[in-house]
């Protein structure tokens, strides 16, 4: 029984800083979460129900938005409940589950972005072979890869974390993070360190692959005006999503491991949840406005709704 933790409940002390503004923060957070749900679900439903959008690029975008829903659902509902609680706590099992969701969400995001880069590389650099390479079977395999790889990796990591004997139960964040749980261990965990660095290497390779694809895409676009137009329409949203997510997630990881604890708790909280604030809302908006087919579909729905409203008013 030496390797079994006696800690059954964690205290999320990062939320204490918001004690005097909880109602206001609760209202803003609830509204923001509803907007995230609406934006992502709208894009997903448009892609699912419009057969003209059953193309690899849009199916990958659908997977991208689903991951946004997955990650934010792992944080916002629990955070909203904590804002109404006088003593925010989370069970040991719930903490491990939340840590799993947070980390797998982040890595799924990177995996999907890498697959989307590969799709754009084929569409622009090898257009004549695109349909023969990006078959339904290949697309299904890539989507499974982008989801199953991080889910498998973090299943192992969280299992290893669950074997640690903990000597603390206070988490100085708004949510559970694997690295914070490992730091509460009574002794250093070599296995956790090895797995963490192995995961970093895997996703650094994802990054190099994405850079490689864009080197080829940019080189091809320089020679063709039509490819430059395609690049602006389909690759710019991807690059914005990729650069934004990399910035917020790397900044959070670097601060979590090497940052100073002297910063105000409210600023530490903002740094910790940037990757749950910006990308999940920004991604559906960028793709919704930039991709012509989705934008036209949204505008069409708005036009039909206005026409129906006008018709009802006239009848009244």
CORKA-V639204 format. One record per residue. N is the residue number from 1. RES is the residue in one letter. D_LAST is the distance of its C-alpha to the last C-alpha in Angstrom with 1 decimal. Layout:
N&RES&D_LAST ; N&RES&D_LAST
This chain:
1&X&74.1 ; 2&X&74.9 ; 3&X&72.1 ; 4&X&69.4 ; 5&X&67.3 ; 6&X&67.5 ; 7&X&64.4 ; 8&X&61.5 ; 9&X&58.9 ; 10&X&58.2 ; 11&X&57.0 ; 12&X&54.6 ; 13&X&55.9 ; 14&X&54.1 ; 15&X&51.1 ; 16&X&53.1 ; 17&X&52.6 ; 18&X&48.8 ; 19&X&49.6 ; 20&X&48.4 ; 21&X&45.1 ; 22&X&44.0 ; 23&X&40.6 ; 24&X&39.6 ; 25&X&41.1 ; 26&X&39.4 ; 27&X&36.0 ; 28&X&36.6 ; 29&X&38.2 ; 30&X&35.5 ; 31&X&32.8 ; 32&X&35.2 ; 33&X&35.9 ; 34&X&32.2 ; 35&X&31.9 ; 36&X&35.0 ; 37&X&33.7 ; 38&X&30.3 ; 39&X&32.1 ; 40&X&34.8 ; 41&X&32.7 ; 42&X&30.2 ; 43&X&33.2 ; 44&X&34.8 ; 45&X&31.8 ; 46&X&31.3 ; 47&X&35.0 ; 48&X&35.1 ; 49&X&32.2 ; 50&X&32.9 ; 51&X&36.0 ; 52&X&36.7 ; 53&X&37.4 ; 54&X&40.0 ; 55&X&42.8 ; 56&X&45.5 ; 57&X&44.2 ; 58&X&40.7 ; 59&X&42.1 ; 60&X&44.4 ; 61&X&41.5 ; 62&X&39.8 ; 63&X&43.0 ; 64&X&43.2 ; 65&X&39.8 ; 66&X&40.7 ; 67&X&43.8 ; 68&X&41.8 ; 69&X&39.9 ; 70&X&43.2 ; 71&X&44.9 ; 72&X&42.3 ; 73&X&41.8 ; 74&X&45.5 ; 75&X&45.2 ; 76&X&41.9 ; 77&X&41.3 ; 78&X&44.9 ; 79&X&44.8 ; 80&X&41.7 ; 81&X&43.5 ; 82&X&46.6 ; 83&X&44.8 ; 84&X&44.1 ; 85&X&47.7 ; 86&X&50.6 ; 87&X&53.0 ; 88&X&51.5 ; 89&X&53.6 ; 90&X&53.4 ; 91&X&55.6 ; 92&X&58.3 ; 93&X&56.7 ; 94&X&53.2 ; 95&X&54.9 ; 96&X&56.5 ; 97&X&53.2 ; 98&X&51.4 ; 99&X&54.2 ; 100&X&54.1 ; 101&X&50.3 ; 102&X&50.7 ; 103&X&53.6 ; 104&X&52.5 ; 105&X&49.1 ; 106&X&50.9 ; 107&X&53.3 ; 108&X&50.7 ; 109&X&48.9 ; 110&X&52.2 ; 111&X&52.9 ; 112&X&49.5 ; 113&X&49.8 ; 114&X&53.3 ; 115&X&52.0 ; 116&X&49.2 ; 117&X&52.0 ; 118&X&53.9 ; 119&X&51.0 ; 120&X&50.5 ; 121&X&54.3 ; 122&X&54.3 ; 123&X&51.3 ; 124&X&52.9 ; 125&X&56.6 ; 126&X&56.9 ; 127&X&53.9 ; 128&X&55.9 ; 129&X&56.7 ; 130&X&53.4 ; 131&X&52.0 ; 132&X&55.4 ; 133&X&55.9 ; 134&X&52.4 ; 135&X&52.1 ; 136&X&49.9 ; 137&X&53.0 ; 138&X&54.0 ; 139&X&50.5 ; 140&X&50.4 ; 141&X&53.9 ; 142&X&52.9 ; 143&X&49.9 ; 144&X&52.1 ; 145&X&54.7 ; 146&X&52.3 ; 147&X&51.2 ; 148&X&54.4 ; 149&X&56.8 ; 150&X&55.5 ; 151&X&54.7 ; 152&X&58.2 ; 153&X&59.9 ; 154&X&58.2 ; 155&X&58.7 ; 156&X&62.5 ; 157&X&62.2 ; 158&X&60.4 ; 159&X&62.9 ; 160&X&65.8 ; 161&X&64.1 ; 162&X&63.8 ; 163&X&67.6 ; 164&X&68.3 ; 165&X&69.7 ; 166&X&67.8 ; 167&X&69.2 ; 168&X&66.1 ; 169&X&62.5 ; 170&X&60.9 ; 171&X&58.6 ; 172&X&57.9 ; 173&X&54.6 ; 174&X&50.9 ; 175&X&51.4 ; 176&X&54.4 ; 177&X&56.2 ; 178&X&59.1 ; 179&X&61.4 ; 180&X&61.0 ; 181&X&61.8 ; 182&X&64.9 ; 183&X&66.0 ; 184&X&66.1 ; 185&X&68.6 ; 186&X&72.0 ; 187&X&73.7 ; 188&X&72.8 ; 189&X&71.2 ; 190&X&72.7 ; 191&X&70.5 ; 192&X&67.3 ; 193&X&68.6 ; 194&X&69.6 ; 195&X&66.3 ; 196&X&64.4 ; 197&X&66.5 ; 198&X&66.2 ; 199&X&62.4 ; 200&X&62.5 ; 201&X&64.8 ; 202&X&62.5 ; 203&X&59.5 ; 204&X&61.6 ; 205&X&62.4 ; 206&X&58.7 ; 207&X&58.5 ; 208&X&61.5 ; 209&X&60.0 ; 210&X&56.7 ; 211&X&58.8 ; 212&X&60.8 ; 213&X&57.8 ; 214&X&56.4 ; 215&X&59.8 ; 216&X&59.7 ; 217&X&56.1 ; 218&X&56.8 ; 219&X&60.0 ; 220&X&58.2 ; 221&X&55.3 ; 222&X&57.8 ; 223&X&59.1 ; 224&X&55.8 ; 225&X&52.8 ; 226&X&50.5 ; 227&X&51.6 ; 228&X&50.9 ; 229&X&47.3 ; 230&X&47.0 ; 231&X&48.7 ; 232&X&46.3 ; 233&X&43.2 ; 234&X&44.5 ; 235&X&47.5 ; 236&X&46.4 ; 237&X&43.8 ; 238&X&46.4 ; 239&X&49.0 ; 240&X&46.8 ; 241&X&46.0 ; 242&X&49.6 ; 243&X&51.1 ; 244&X&48.7 ; 245&X&49.3 ; 246&X&53.0 ; 247&X&53.2 ; 248&X&51.5 ; 249&X&53.2 ; 250&X&56.7 ; 251&X&56.3 ; 252&X&55.4 ; 253&X&58.3 ; 254&X&60.8 ; 255&X&59.8 ; 256&X&59.9 ; 257&X&63.4 ; 258&X&65.0 ; 259&X&62.8 ; 260&X&63.9 ; 261&X&62.7 ; 262&X&63.1 ; 263&X&59.6 ; 264&X&57.1 ; 265&X&55.5 ; 266&X&52.0 ; 267&X&53.0 ; 268&X&54.7 ; 269&X&51.5 ; 270&X&49.5 ; 271&X&52.1 ; 272&X&52.0 ; 273&X&48.3 ; 274&X&47.7 ; 275&X&47.7 ; 276&X&44.9 ; 277&X&42.9 ; 278&X&43.0 ; 279&X&43.3 ; 280&X&40.7 ; 281&X&37.9 ; 282&X&39.4 ; 283&X&40.2 ; 284&X&36.7 ; 285&X&35.4 ; 286&X&38.4 ; 287&X&38.2 ; 288&X&34.4 ; 289&X&34.6 ; 290&X&38.0 ; 291&X&37.9 ; 292&X&36.1 ; 293&X&34.8 ; 294&X&33.3 ; 295&X&31.8 ; 296&X&30.2 ; 297&X&28.9 ; 298&X&27.3 ; 299&X&25.8 ; 300&X&24.5 ; 301&X&22.8 ; 302&X&21.3 ; 303&X&20.1 ; 304&X&18.5 ; 305&X&16.7 ; 306&X&15.4 ; 307&X&14.4 ; 308&X&12.5 ; 309&X&10.7 ; 310&X&10.0 ; 311&X&8.7 ; 312&X&6.3 ; 313&X&5.1 ; 314&X&5.4 ; 315&X&3.8 ; 316&X&0.0
